Amino acid sequence: MSDIKRTNVGARLSDMAVYNGVAYLAGQVPDDPSLDMEGQTKQVLATIDKLLAEAGTSKERILMAQIFIPNMAEFPQMNKAWDEWVSKTNAPPRATVETRLANPNYKVEIVVTAAV
């Protein structure tokens, strides 16, 4: 049985757990919530790239993405950043949900699961 490897472990959560060849990322939020939707999304995607690299994988191996946004009116701006970032030949299944986020200044939170 494989050991579970956790990244950036805190009292409440870890940024990522890797188990049995799969990387499970916690919801990633922007470092700078003063940015607009496109800027926040780019920041979150850069964090996802970094975490996936730490796990020895990449966006081309994402199995599923879940995106949470508080305002569907900003969906096009989020998609603009996503479309620039996502692998054109390996776009993962994705769901986008409108919901309130933990910090009212966050415009996006993204959860991904990826094969390692």
C-alpha positions as CSV (number, residue, x, y, z in Angstrom):
1,M,0.0,0.0,0.0
2,S,1.3,3.5,-0.9
3,D,2.0,6.1,1.7
4,I,0.1,9.3,1.6
5,K,2.3,12.4,0.9
6,R,0.8,15.7,2.0
7,T,2.1,19.2,1.0
8,N,1.8,22.4,3.0
9,V,0.1,20.7,6.0
10,G,-1.6,23.1,8.3
11,A,-3.8,22.6,11.4
12,R,-7.0,22.6,9.2
13,L,-5.9,21.3,5.8
14,S,-3.2,20.5,3.4
15,D,-2.7,22.0,-0.1
16,M,-2.4,18.6,-1.6
17,A,-2.4,14.9,-0.9
18,V,-0.8,12.3,-3.2
19,Y,-1.9,8.7,-2.9
20,N,-1.8,5.7,-5.2
21,G,-0.7,7.7,-8.2
22,V,-3.3,10.5,-7.8
23,A,-2.8,14.1,-6.6
24,Y,-5.7,15.7,-4.8
25,L,-5.5,19.5,-4.5
26,A,-7.5,21.5,-2.0
27,G,-9.4,24.4,-3.3
28,Q,-6.8,27.0,-4.4
29,V,-7.6,30.7,-4.0
30,P,-5.7,33.8,-5.1
31,D,-2.9,35.3,-3.1
32,D,-4.0,38.8,-4.0
33,P,-7.8,39.1,-3.7
34,S,-7.6,42.7,-5.0
35,L,-7.1,41.5,-8.6
36,D,-9.9,41.2,-11.1
37,M,-11.4,37.8,-12.0
38,E,-8.8,37.2,-14.8
39,G,-5.9,38.1,-12.6
40,Q,-7.1,36.0,-9.7
41,T,-7.7,33.1,-12.0
42,K,-4.2,33.4,-13.5
43,Q,-2.8,33.4,-10.0
44,V,-4.7,30.3,-8.9
45,L,-3.7,28.5,-12.1
46,A,0.0,29.3,-11.4
47,T,-0.4,27.9,-7.9
48,I,-1.9,24.7,-9.4
49,D,1.0,24.4,-11.8
50,K,3.4,24.7,-8.9
51,L,1.6,22.1,-6.8
52,L,1.3,19.6,-9.7
53,A,5.0,20.0,-10.4
54,E,5.8,19.2,-6.8
55,A,3.7,16.0,-7.2
56,G,5.6,15.1,-10.4
57,T,2.7,15.8,-12.7
58,S,1.3,18.6,-14.8
59,K,-2.0,20.2,-16.1
60,E,-1.9,17.7,-19.0
61,R,-2.7,15.0,-16.5
62,I,-5.6,16.6,-14.7
63,L,-8.5,14.2,-14.3
64,M,-11.1,16.6,-13.1
65,A,-11.4,20.3,-12.3
66,Q,-14.0,22.0,-10.2
67,I,-14.3,25.8,-10.3
68,F,-16.3,27.9,-7.8
69,I,-17.1,31.5,-8.5
70,P,-19.5,33.8,-6.6
71,N,-20.7,35.8,-9.7
72,M,-21.5,34.1,-13.0
73,A,-21.4,37.5,-14.7
74,E,-17.6,37.1,-14.4
75,F,-17.6,33.6,-16.0
76,P,-16.2,34.9,-19.3
77,Q,-13.2,36.6,-17.6
78,M,-12.4,33.3,-15.7
79,N,-12.8,31.4,-19.0
80,K,-10.4,33.8,-20.7
81,A,-7.6,32.9,-18.2
82,W,-8.5,29.2,-18.2
83,D,-8.5,29.0,-22.0
84,E,-5.0,30.6,-22.2
85,W,-3.7,28.1,-19.6
86,V,-5.5,24.7,-20.2
87,S,-3.8,22.0,-22.4
88,K,-5.6,22.3,-25.7
89,T,-5.1,18.5,-26.4
90,N,-5.8,17.3,-22.9
91,A,-8.6,19.6,-21.5
92,P,-10.0,17.9,-18.4
93,P,-13.6,17.3,-17.5
94,R,-14.7,20.5,-15.6
95,A,-17.6,21.8,-13.6
96,T,-18.2,25.4,-12.7
97,V,-20.5,26.3,-9.8
98,E,-21.8,29.7,-8.6
99,T,-21.5,29.9,-4.8
100,R,-20.3,32.2,-2.0
101,L,-16.6,31.7,-1.2
102,A,-15.0,31.9,2.3
103,N,-13.5,35.3,1.7
104,P,-15.9,37.8,0.0
105,N,-13.0,39.3,-2.0
106,Y,-12.2,35.9,-3.7
107,K,-13.6,35.7,-7.2
108,V,-12.5,32.1,-7.9
109,E,-11.5,28.9,-6.2
110,I,-10.3,25.9,-8.1
111,V,-10.0,22.2,-7.1
112,V,-8.2,19.7,-9.3
113,T,-7.4,16.0,-9.2
114,A,-4.6,14.8,-11.4
115,A,-2.8,11.5,-12.3
116,V,0.8,11.4,-11.2
